[in-house]
Amino acid sequence: MAKILVADDEPDLEMLIRQKFRQKIREKEYEFVFAVNGNDALDKIQQHSDIDILLSDINMPEMDGLTLLGKMSESSPLIKSVIVSAYGDMENIRTAMNRGAFDFITKPINFEDLALTIEKTLKYVLQIRETLKAIKENNILKLYVDETVINFMSGHEYESSLMVSENIEATVAFIDICGFTSISENEAPDKVVSMLNSYFDVIVKEIIAQGGYVDKFIGDAIMAVFRGDYHIDRAIDACLSVRTHVNSIPESSDMSYKPKVAIGLNCGEMISGNIGSASLRRLDYTVIGDTVNTAQRLQSVAEPDQILISKNAYDKVKESFNCQKVGEVSLKNKTIPVNIYEVMG
């Protein structure tokens, strides 16, 4: 149910709105709350935290509509405002828009126009709330994305960018915390989550320090992607640093567990795009392709403390890093064995 606050000192307006929207009210699609001025409207907002839209007059006693808009932009930015006023001159319209009004309707009210405006405004409010809900559900986004990016994500540019897919040259690394499955099976859930998050914090900091980003968490593993100049060099530097820092974590005294990482890394062309189900509203901006699959399979055969790379990656970094040939191994869904190398330092 949408909740709409009407702020207007005109005594007959409440009766008119209840008459014109009686079907919506009866079917519990709309609920209206009424205030006689700006101060009263602010009090009603405090009492009703789920208000979606404000319909406000401009000329009201105690606090006018334009002042109310200014205060709401600070205290209740998610409530979208529509000015409903007889003062339809351009100066008032511009002032209202500059203070955050979503739309402007002049009196006497055309209720058909008002109904369409309410529907349009509610649709916009719903889009904002769904975007914010998606952000809240993504813990990494909450932790690492700043306000500028979040504001951008509410705009049209972000919606358009969601649809863009491209071929990119990048490096992908899968970093697995070895032996953690047995811990998760034998310890209390809150302890398992706390330990895993503390290990992830150590790993993520090293990824970010080399300009990479966390694509996703997969159980007790991390998938990281590095793009741009020297992406494979930066990825290997990050993985070496991850190994060093994880090895410096002391053994857990009460369960005799010492964390280690096993890492698979590959570089090359991959598809970057928004993958998922639009009907479920679950889309994941990620990379896919054989390069990514190979990196994951390299990680699956890596031993604790090992950083394994493909022959293709080795050819690109052999002058910069000390690598040792492991030999041919059979990887899942690969018809022939592939040569792999271990990064020593």
N, C-alpha and C positions, 0 to 999 in steps of 0.2 A: 504494500500500500504506500502511495506517495503522500507525504505530509507537506502541506502548503500553508505558509504563514501569510496572512493578509494584514498589512498595517495601513489603516485609513480611518480618519475621524468622521467620515460621512456615515450617519446612523443607519441609512437604508442599505448600504452596500452589502453588509453581512446577509441580510434577507435575500437580496437579489442573487448573490453567489450561491447560496444554499438552494434557491429555486432553479437556477440555470444548470447547476451541476448535481441535481438531486439523484440522477441515475448513477453517476460515478460514485457519489457518497453512499447510496444504497447498496451498490455492488462492492463496496469497500475497496475501490480503486484509488479514491482520493479521500484524504481527511484534511479539513481546514481548521486552522487556528487563527483567531482574530485578535488584533491589537489596535489601540486607538491612537498611538503615536510611536515615535522612535524609542523612547524609554521603555514603554510597555512591550514593544517588539523585542528588545534586548532581553527583557525579563522572560518573555515567552520562549526565546531561544535557549535560555538557561534551563527552563523547565522541560523543554522538548529537544533532546539532543539529536533526534532523527529527522529534523526538518530538512527538506530538499530544496524548496523554492521559497523566495520572498516576493510577494506582490506588494509594492509600496507606493503610496501617494508621496508627493513632494511637500506640499503645504500642510503641515500638521502642527498642533501645539506642542510645547515643551521640547521636542526634538523633531526637526524636519527630516524628510526622506533622504536628502543629499548627505546630511550629517550622519544619518543611520548607515548609509552605504559606506562611508569612510570608516566607521567603527567596525562594521562587519568584515571589511576586507582584511582587517587585522585579526579579529577574534574568530570569525567563522568563514574562512575562505572557500570552503566546499559548498556553501549555500549559494545558489545562483539567484540573482535578483532581477526582477522585471519591474520597471517603473510604470505605474499606471496613474497618469496625471493630466489635468486640464492645461498645465503649463507645458505646452509642446513646442516652445521656441527652441532654436538651435543651441543657444547658450546652455539651457538646462539639459538638453539632450547630451551635449558634449561633456558637461560636468558630470552627469550620471555615468556615462560610458567611461570616462577617465577614472571614476571611483569604483569601477568593476561591474556596472550593470550589464546584464546579458542582453536585454532587449528593452524596448520603450513602447508603451501603448498610450494613446491619448483618450481623454474623456470627451464626450460620453462614450462609455465602453461598448464596443462591438464584441458581444460575447462569443460569437463564432471565431473572430480573430483571437480573442483571449484564450479560447480552448485550444486552438492550433499552436499558439505561443507556449502554453503550458506543456503541451505534448512535446514540442521541440526542445524546450528547456529541460524537461525530465529526461529525454533521451541523452542530452549532453551530460547531465549530472550522472546518469547511469554509466556512461563511458568513463568518466573520471573515476567513479568509485571502483569500477572493475579494474582499471589500470592500477589504482592504488592497492587494491586487494592483491593483484598479481605481484606487485613490488613487495608487499609485506610477506607474501608466501616465499619469496626468494631471499633466504638469509644472507647470502653473499652480497646481493644487491643492497640490502639494508646496511651491511657493514662497510662496503667499500665505495658506493656511489654517492657523489656529492649532490647538493641541492640543485645545481645548475643542470645536471643530467636528468634528475627527476622532473624538473620543470619542462625540459625538452621532451620527455617521454609523454607528457600530456598533450602535446601539440600535433598538428597535421604532419609535420616533417617526420616525426617518429612513426606515425601510422603508415606513411608511404615507405619508409625505410624497412619496415617489417617484411615487405613483399620482395625486397631485392635479394637475388641470389647471384653468386659470381664464382668463377674459378680463381683461386688464389694460390700463390707459392708461400708455403709456411712450414713450420716444424711443429709436430705434435709429440707430446711426451705423456706416457702413462706411468704414474708413480704409485706403487702399491706398498702398503704397510704390511710387512710380512708377519704371518702367524697371528694376526689379530682376530681371525675368525674363532679360534679356540677360546680367546679371552671373552668374546661376546657371548659364547655359549655357556660360560661358567660363572660370569660375574653379574652383579645387579645392573639393570639397564641404565640407571642414572650414572653409575660409575663408568660404564662402557662409553657412553656418549661423552662424558666429561674428558676421559682420556683421549678418545679419538679426536675431539675438537681441539684439544691442546696440541696434538701432533699435527693436525691440519694447519693450525696457526703457524707453526714453525715452517712448514712446507710452503704455504701460500706466500709468506713474506719474501722468501727467496725467489719465487716465481715472479712476483710483482717487481722486485728489485732489478730484474733483468728485462723488464718491459713485456713480460708475458701476462696472460690472463687465464683464470680458471674457467674452463669450458663447462665442466660439471664434476660433481662428486659421484662416484660409482661405488657404493658400499664403503669399503675402507681404502679406496684408491681415488686418485685425482687425475683428471685429464686436463692438461694444460696446452695452450696454443701460443706460439710465438710468430709474429708477423713483422714485416719490415726489414730494414737493413741488418745483415749478419744474423738472421733469425736463428740459424742452426747453432752458431757459435754462442749466442746468448742463451739458447735452450740448454746446451751442454754445460755452460758455466752455472746456470741455475741448478741443474741436476747434481753437479759436483758439490755445490754449496748445500743443497738439500741433504745429500748423503752425509756430509761432514757435520751439519747441525743436528741431524737426527741421531747420529752416532754419539753425539755429546750429551744426549738426554740420559739421565741416570736410570738405572734399572729400578723398576717398581718394587719397593721393598716387600709388599704384602702378597705379591703374586709372581715374583721372580720373572718378570717380563722385561726384556730389553728390546726396544723397537729398532727395526732395520727396514730399509727400503729396497725394493727390486724395481728397476726402471727399464722401460722400453721406449725408444726414441726413433723417429723417422721424419724425413723431410721430403717435400715434393709438392706436386699439384693436388689440390683437394677442392671440393665444393663447399662454399660457405653460404648458409641460408637458414631460413626459419623452418624447422622440421617439427611436425607434430600433427595434432588434430584440431582443426578450426572449430569443429562442432563441439568439442570438449573445452574450447578456449585454453588449450594447453599447447603452446608452441615453444620450441627450444631453439634459440639461435646457436647453431653449432656447425661443425665441419664434418664431412663424410667423404668416403672414398677409399680406394685401396691403400693409399698412404697411411690413412688413419687406422685401418684394419691391421696393417702390418705392424704398426707401432704397438698396438694392443697385444698382438700375438708375440712380439718380442718380449714384452713385459711378462707374459705368461710363462716364458721359459727362462727368465732371468732368475738367478739365485739371489739370496740376500746380499746386499752391498754391490750388486752388479748393475752396470749401466750398459745395456746392449743397444747397438745401432745397426742399421742396414748397410750393405755394401755401398749403396748410393750415398748415404750420409757419410760413410767413412772416406769416400773419395773427395768429399768437399772439405773435410776437416783434418785430414791426416797430417797436414803441415802444421797445424795449430795445436793438436792434442795428441797425447801419448795413447795410442790404441793398440790392442792386441787381438789378433785373429782368433776367433773361437772355432771356426770351421763351419761346415754345412750342417744345418738343422732342418728338420721337417716342421713346417708351420701349418696350422689348421687351414684348410681350403686352398693350400698351395700345392700344385701338382708336382713340382720338383723341389728338392731341398734348396735352401738359400744360404749364402755365405753371410755370417754375422760377425761383428767385432765388439769387443768390450772396451769401453773408455776407462783408462787407468787413471788419468790425471792430466 
